[in-house]
Amino acid sequence: MRLLLDEHISLAVAKQLRGRGHDVVVVVDVGLGGVADLQVLSWAAANRRVVVTSNIQDFRPLHAMYLTTGMTHYGIVLVPTGKYSLKRESLGALVTALDRLLTRLPADDGLCDTEQFL
C-alpha cells in the first residue's frame, strides 16, 4: 500500500515511514499543498494511493460521494486527533500505527473504496 499524507500530517511521519521501507509522499511533494480535498482524493485515486488525513469532517463525505457515484479510491485512513497527537515531538504512536497498517495490508488495493479509523 502506498500513502499520500494530507497537509495536516507532518513530513516527519513520511520520513520515518520511508525509513521503514514504505512508499509515502506528502501533498506538498506532489504539488497539492493548499488544494481542495476533492483534488487530493482524486489525485490519490489516480495514483493508487491511500489518503491519510486528520480532516475527518471533509473526507468522510467525499468517501460517501465516491461510493454513491461508483468512483473508486484506494482508501482513506482517518486519524482522530483525540487519539493521536500531530505535534512533531509526539508522532511515535502515529508512525507505529501506520507502520502496522502498512505491514498488515501491503497490497495497493488493501483498503480500496474503504475508510478506516486508525
Backbone as JSON Lines, residues from 0, in Angstrom:
{"i":0,"aa":"M","n":[0.85,-1.17,0.0],"ca":[0.0,0.0,0.0],"c":[0.9,1.24,0.0]}
{"i":1,"aa":"R","n":[0.48,2.22,-0.75],"ca":[1.25,3.46,-0.86],"c":[0.4,4.59,-0.28]}
{"i":2,"aa":"L","n":[1.05,5.48,0.46],"ca":[0.32,6.54,1.17],"c":[0.55,7.92,0.58]}
{"i":3,"aa":"L","n":[-0.48,8.75,0.71],"ca":[-0.4,10.19,0.48],"c":[-0.84,10.85,1.78]}
{"i":4,"aa":"L","n":[0.06,11.54,2.44],"ca":[-0.26,12.21,3.7],"c":[-0.82,13.59,3.42]}
{"i":5,"aa":"D","n":[-1.99,13.87,3.98],"ca":[-2.61,15.18,3.84],"c":[-1.77,16.23,4.56]}
{"i":6,"aa":"E","n":[-2.05,17.48,4.27],"ca":[-1.19,18.56,4.76],"c":[-1.17,18.73,6.28]}
{"i":7,"aa":"H","n":[-2.09,18.12,6.99],"ca":[-2.11,18.22,8.45],"c":[-1.15,17.22,9.12]}
{"i":8,"aa":"I","n":[-0.67,16.28,8.33],"ca":[0.23,15.26,8.85],"c":[1.67,15.68,8.55]}
{"i":9,"aa":"S","n":[2.5,15.66,9.56],"ca":[3.87,16.15,9.47],"c":[4.73,15.37,8.47]}
{"i":10,"aa":"L","n":[5.6,16.09,7.79],"ca":[6.59,15.48,6.92],"c":[7.46,14.49,7.69]}
{"i":11,"aa":"A","n":[7.61,14.71,8.99],"ca":[8.4,13.8,9.82],"c":[7.8,12.4,9.82]}
{"i":12,"aa":"V","n":[6.48,12.29,9.72],"ca":[5.83,10.97,9.66],"c":[6.25,10.28,8.37]}
{"i":13,"aa":"A","n":[6.22,11.0,7.26],"ca":[6.62,10.42,5.98],"c":[8.08,9.96,6.04]}
{"i":14,"aa":"K","n":[8.95,10.78,6.59],"ca":[10.37,10.43,6.66],"c":[10.58,9.15,7.48]}
{"i":15,"aa":"Q","n":[9.88,9.05,8.61],"ca":[10.04,7.87,9.45],"c":[9.5,6.61,8.77]}
{"i":16,"aa":"L","n":[8.36,6.75,8.09],"ca":[7.8,5.59,7.38],"c":[8.65,5.19,6.19]}
{"i":17,"aa":"R","n":[9.21,6.17,5.49],"ca":[10.13,5.86,4.39],"c":[11.34,5.11,4.92]}
{"i":18,"aa":"G","n":[11.81,5.52,6.09],"ca":[12.94,4.85,6.72],"c":[12.65,3.41,7.08]}
{"i":19,"aa":"R","n":[11.37,3.08,7.19],"ca":[10.95,1.69,7.46],"c":[10.6,0.95,6.17]}
{"i":20,"aa":"G","n":[10.91,1.58,5.03],"ca":[10.74,0.92,3.75],"c":[9.4,1.12,3.06]}
{"i":21,"aa":"H","n":[8.59,2.06,3.53],"ca":[7.26,2.29,2.95],"c":[7.29,3.41,1.91]}
{"i":22,"aa":"D","n":[6.37,3.32,0.96],"ca":[6.23,4.31,-0.11],"c":[5.23,5.37,0.35]}
{"i":23,"aa":"V","n":[5.75,6.51,0.76],"ca":[4.92,7.57,1.34],"c":[5.32,8.91,0.74]}
{"i":24,"aa":"V","n":[4.32,9.69,0.32],"ca":[4.54,11.06,-0.12],"c":[3.58,11.96,0.64]}
{"i":25,"aa":"V","n":[3.92,13.24,0.69],"ca":[3.03,14.22,1.31],"c":[2.49,15.13,0.22]}
{"i":26,"aa":"V","n":[1.37,15.77,0.49],"ca":[0.71,16.57,-0.54],"c":[1.63,17.63,-1.15]}
{"i":27,"aa":"V","n":[2.49,18.24,-0.36],"ca":[3.38,19.26,-0.92],"c":[4.42,18.66,-1.86]}
{"i":28,"aa":"D","n":[4.78,17.38,-1.66],"ca":[5.73,16.7,-2.55],"c":[5.2,16.61,-3.97]}
{"i":29,"aa":"V","n":[3.87,16.53,-4.1],"ca":[3.26,16.27,-5.41],"c":[2.46,17.47,-5.92]}
{"i":30,"aa":"G","n":[2.7,18.65,-5.33],"ca":[2.06,19.87,-5.81],"c":[0.62,20.05,-5.4]}
{"i":31,"aa":"L","n":[0.2,19.42,-4.31],"ca":[-1.19,19.52,-3.87],"c":[-1.37,20.34,-2.6]}
{"i":32,"aa":"G","n":[-0.34,21.03,-2.16],"ca":[-0.46,21.86,-0.97],"c":[-1.51,22.94,-1.16]}
{"i":33,"aa":"G","n":[-2.47,23.01,-0.26],"ca":[-3.48,24.06,-0.29],"c":[-4.62,23.84,-1.26]}
{"i":34,"aa":"V","n":[-4.66,22.7,-1.95],"ca":[-5.76,22.46,-2.89],"c":[-6.96,21.84,-2.17]}
{"i":35,"aa":"A","n":[-8.09,21.83,-2.85],"ca":[-9.32,21.28,-2.28],"c":[-9.17,19.78,-1.99]}
{"i":36,"aa":"D","n":[-9.87,19.33,-0.96],"ca":[-9.79,17.93,-0.56],"c":[-10.22,16.98,-1.68]}
{"i":37,"aa":"L","n":[-11.19,17.38,-2.48],"ca":[-11.61,16.54,-3.6],"c":[-10.46,16.32,-4.58]}
{"i":38,"aa":"Q","n":[-9.66,17.34,-4.81],"ca":[-8.49,17.19,-5.69],"c":[-7.45,16.25,-5.09]}
{"i":39,"aa":"V","n":[-7.29,16.33,-3.78],"ca":[-6.35,15.45,-3.09],"c":[-6.79,14.0,-3.26]}
{"i":40,"aa":"L","n":[-8.06,13.72,-3.0],"ca":[-8.56,12.36,-3.13],"c":[-8.52,11.89,-4.58]}
{"i":41,"aa":"S","n":[-8.84,12.75,-5.51],"ca":[-8.8,12.39,-6.94],"c":[-7.37,12.04,-7.37]}
{"i":42,"aa":"W","n":[-6.4,12.85,-6.94],"ca":[-5.01,12.58,-7.29],"c":[-4.59,11.24,-6.69]}
{"i":43,"aa":"A","n":[-4.95,11.02,-5.41],"ca":[-4.59,9.77,-4.75],"c":[-5.19,8.58,-5.48]}
{"i":44,"aa":"A","n":[-6.45,8.69,-5.88],"ca":[-7.11,7.59,-6.6],"c":[-6.41,7.32,-7.93]}
{"i":45,"aa":"A","n":[-6.09,8.37,-8.66],"ca":[-5.43,8.21,-9.96],"c":[-4.04,7.59,-9.83]}
{"i":46,"aa":"N","n":[-3.42,7.77,-8.65],"ca":[-2.07,7.27,-8.41],"c":[-2.04,6.08,-7.46]}
{"i":47,"aa":"R","n":[-3.22,5.48,-7.23],"ca":[-3.35,4.26,-6.4],"c":[-2.72,4.44,-5.01]}
{"i":48,"aa":"R","n":[-3.02,5.59,-4.39],"ca":[-2.51,5.87,-3.05],"c":[-3.66,6.03,-2.06]}
{"i":49,"aa":"V","n":[-3.39,5.64,-0.84],"ca":[-4.32,5.82,0.28],"c":[-4.08,7.19,0.88]}
{"i":50,"aa":"V","n":[-5.13,7.95,1.1],"ca":[-5.01,9.25,1.75],"c":[-5.02,9.05,3.27]}
{"i":51,"aa":"V","n":[-4.07,9.65,3.96],"ca":[-4.04,9.66,5.42],"c":[-4.31,11.09,5.84]}
{"i":52,"aa":"T","n":[-5.38,11.28,6.63],"ca":[-5.79,12.64,6.99],"c":[-6.4,12.68,8.39]}
{"i":53,"aa":"S","n":[-6.28,13.84,8.99],"ca":[-6.99,14.1,10.25],"c":[-8.25,14.92,9.96]}
{"i":54,"aa":"N","n":[-8.48,15.24,8.7],"ca":[-9.62,16.06,8.28],"c":[-10.84,15.16,8.05]}
{"i":55,"aa":"I","n":[-11.31,14.59,9.13],"ca":[-12.39,13.62,9.09],"c":[-13.68,14.23,8.56]}
{"i":56,"aa":"Q","n":[-14.0,15.44,8.98],"ca":[-15.27,16.07,8.61],"c":[-15.4,16.32,7.12]}
{"i":57,"aa":"D","n":[-14.3,16.45,6.4],"ca":[-14.37,16.67,4.96],"c":[-14.2,15.39,4.15]}
{"i":58,"aa":"F","n":[-13.37,14.47,4.62],"ca":[-13.11,13.27,3.84],"c":[-14.19,12.2,3.96]}
{"i":59,"aa":"R","n":[-14.9,12.14,5.06],"ca":[-15.99,11.16,5.15],"c":[-17.07,11.43,4.1]}
{"i":60,"aa":"P","n":[-17.52,12.68,3.91],"ca":[-18.49,12.92,2.83],"c":[-17.91,12.64,1.43]}
{"i":61,"aa":"L","n":[-16.63,12.89,1.23],"ca":[-16.02,12.57,-0.06],"c":[-16.03,11.06,-0.31]}
{"i":62,"aa":"H","n":[-15.76,10.3,0.73],"ca":[-15.82,8.84,0.63],"c":[-17.24,8.41,0.22]}
{"i":63,"aa":"A","n":[-18.24,8.96,0.89],"ca":[-19.63,8.64,0.56],"c":[-19.96,9.02,-0.88]}
{"i":64,"aa":"M","n":[-19.49,10.17,-1.32],"ca":[-19.74,10.6,-2.69],"c":[-19.12,9.63,-3.69]}
{"i":65,"aa":"Y","n":[-17.9,9.19,-3.42],"ca":[-17.25,8.22,-4.31],"c":[-18.08,6.95,-4.4]}
{"i":66,"aa":"L","n":[-18.57,6.46,-3.25],"ca":[-19.34,5.22,-3.25],"c":[-20.65,5.37,-4.02]}
{"i":67,"aa":"T","n":[-21.34,6.48,-3.8],"ca":[-22.66,6.65,-4.43],"c":[-22.57,6.94,-5.92]}
{"i":68,"aa":"T","n":[-21.43,7.42,-6.38],"ca":[-21.28,7.72,-7.81],"c":[-20.52,6.63,-8.56]}
{"i":69,"aa":"G","n":[-20.11,5.58,-7.85],"ca":[-19.42,4.47,-8.49],"c":[-17.96,4.72,-8.8]}
{"i":70,"aa":"M","n":[-17.4,5.77,-8.24],"ca":[-15.98,6.06,-8.45],"c":[-15.15,5.24,-7.45]}
{"i":71,"aa":"T","n":[-13.91,4.99,-7.8],"ca":[-13.03,4.19,-6.96],"c":[-11.92,5.04,-6.38]}
{"i":72,"aa":"H","n":[-11.63,4.8,-5.11],"ca":[-10.42,5.35,-4.49],"c":[-9.71,4.2,-3.79]}
{"i":73,"aa":"Y","n":[-8.49,4.41,-3.37],"ca":[-7.68,3.34,-2.81],"c":[-7.61,3.36,-1.29]}
{"i":74,"aa":"G","n":[-8.52,4.1,-0.68],"ca":[-8.65,4.09,0.77],"c":[-8.39,5.45,1.39]}
{"i":75,"aa":"I","n":[-9.03,5.62,2.53],"ca":[-8.84,6.83,3.34],"c":[-8.61,6.36,4.76]}
{"i":76,"aa":"V","n":[-7.49,6.74,5.32],"ca":[-7.19,6.45,6.72],"c":[-7.43,7.73,7.5]}
{"i":77,"aa":"L","n":[-8.36,7.64,8.44],"ca":[-8.76,8.8,9.23],"c":[-8.03,8.77,10.57]}
{"i":78,"aa":"V","n":[-7.37,9.85,10.89],"ca":[-6.55,9.94,12.1],"c":[-7.24,10.85,13.12]}
{"i":79,"aa":"P","n":[-7.9,10.27,14.12],"ca":[-8.54,11.1,15.14],"c":[-7.5,11.79,16.02]}
{"i":80,"aa":"T","n":[-7.58,13.11,16.09],"ca":[-6.58,13.85,16.86],"c":[-6.74,13.67,18.36]}
{"i":81,"aa":"G","n":[-7.86,13.16,18.79],"ca":[-8.02,12.84,20.21],"c":[-7.24,11.6,20.61]}
{"i":82,"aa":"K","n":[-6.91,10.77,19.63],"ca":[-6.18,9.52,19.89],"c":[-4.7,9.65,19.54]}
{"i":83,"aa":"Y","n":[-4.41,10.41,18.48],"ca":[-3.03,10.56,18.01],"c":[-2.65,12.03,17.99]}
{"i":84,"aa":"S","n":[-1.51,12.34,18.56],"ca":[-1.0,13.7,18.53],"c":[-0.37,13.97,17.17]}
{"i":85,"aa":"L","n":[-0.61,15.16,16.66],"ca":[0.02,15.57,15.41],"c":[1.21,16.5,15.66]}
{"i":86,"aa":"K","n":[1.54,16.69,16.93],"ca":[2.69,17.51,17.28],"c":[3.98,16.77,16.93]}
{"i":87,"aa":"R","n":[4.9,17.48,16.36],"ca":[6.14,16.89,15.86],"c":[6.87,16.05,16.92]}
{"i":88,"aa":"E","n":[6.85,16.5,18.15],"ca":[7.57,15.79,19.2],"c":[6.83,14.57,19.74]}
{"i":89,"aa":"S","n":[5.61,14.32,19.25],"ca":[4.79,13.22,19.78],"c":[4.23,12.31,18.68]}
{"i":90,"aa":"L","n":[4.97,12.12,17.62],"ca":[4.45,11.39,16.46],"c":[4.67,9.88,16.52]}
{"i":91,"aa":"G","n":[5.36,9.41,17.53],"ca":[5.71,7.98,17.59],"c":[4.53,7.04,17.49]}
{"i":92,"aa":"A","n":[3.46,7.32,18.2],"ca":[2.29,6.43,18.18],"c":[1.65,6.4,16.79]}
{"i":93,"aa":"L","n":[1.59,7.54,16.13],"ca":[1.02,7.62,14.8],"c":[1.88,6.85,13.8]}
{"i":94,"aa":"V","n":[3.18,7.04,13.86],"ca":[4.09,6.33,12.96],"c":[3.97,4.82,13.17]}
{"i":95,"aa":"T","n":[3.92,4.39,14.42],"ca":[3.8,2.96,14.72],"c":[2.5,2.39,14.19]}
{"i":96,"aa":"A","n":[1.4,3.11,14.38],"ca":[0.09,2.64,13.9],"c":[0.06,2.54,12.38]}
{"i":97,"aa":"L","n":[0.61,3.53,11.69],"ca":[0.64,3.49,10.24],"c":[1.57,2.38,9.74]}
{"i":98,"aa":"D","n":[2.69,2.19,10.39],"ca":[3.61,1.12,10.02],"c":[2.93,-0.24,10.16]}
{"i":99,"aa":"R","n":[2.2,-0.44,11.22],"ca":[1.47,-1.71,11.43],"c":[0.43,-1.92,10.33]}
{"i":100,"aa":"L","n":[-0.29,-0.86,9.99],"ca":[-1.3,-0.95,8.94],"c":[-0.65,-1.31,7.6]}
{"i":101,"aa":"L","n":[0.43,-0.65,7.26],"ca":[1.13,-0.91,6.01],"c":[1.7,-2.33,5.96]}
{"i":102,"aa":"T","n":[2.15,-2.82,7.08],"ca":[2.69,-4.17,7.15],"c":[1.58,-5.21,7.04]}
{"i":103,"aa":"R","n":[0.45,-4.92,7.65],"ca":[-0.69,-5.84,7.65],"c":[-1.38,-5.9,6.3]}
{"i":104,"aa":"L","n":[-1.43,-4.77,5.59],"ca":[-2.13,-4.68,4.3],"c":[-1.19,-4.12,3.24]}
{"i":105,"aa":"P","n":[-0.24,-4.91,2.76],"ca":[0.75,-4.37,1.84],"c":[0.24,-4.12,0.41]}
{"i":106,"aa":"A","n":[-0.83,-4.78,-0.03],"ca":[-1.3,-4.63,-1.41],"c":[-1.86,-3.23,-1.65]}
{"i":107,"aa":"D","n":[-1.67,-2.72,-2.87],"ca":[-2.18,-1.38,-3.23],"c":[-3.67,-1.25,-3.0]}
{"i":108,"aa":"D","n":[-4.41,-2.34,-3.19],"ca":[-5.86,-2.28,-3.05],"c":[-6.35,-2.79,-1.7]}
{"i":109,"aa":"G","n":[-5.47,-2.83,-0.72],"ca":[-5.83,-3.34,0.61],"c":[-6.95,-2.59,1.3]}
{"i":110,"aa":"L","n":[-7.13,-1.32,0.98],"ca":[-8.21,-0.51,1.57],"c":[-9.11,0.07,0.48]}
{"i":111,"aa":"C","n":[-9.09,-0.5,-0.7],"ca":[-9.82,0.03,-1.84],"c":[-11.29,0.32,-1.49]}
{"i":112,"aa":"D","n":[-11.72,1.56,-1.74],"ca":[-13.09,2.02,-1.52],"c":[-13.56,1.91,-0.07]}
{"i":113,"aa":"T","n":[-12.61,1.98,0.86],"ca":[-13.0,1.95,2.27],"c":[-12.39,3.14,3.0]}
{"i":114,"aa":"E","n":[-12.97,3.41,4.15],"ca":[-12.37,4.37,5.07],"c":[-12.08,3.6,6.33]}
{"i":115,"aa":"Q","n":[-11.0,3.95,6.99],"ca":[-10.63,3.25,8.2],"c":[-10.12,4.25,9.22]}
{"i":116,"aa":"F","n":[-10.71,4.18,10.4],"ca":[-10.18,4.98,11.5],"c":[-8.96,4.28,12.06]}
{"i":117,"aa":"L","n":[-7.91,5.03,12.24],"ca":[-6.67,4.49,12.76],"c":[-6.82,4.23,14.25]}
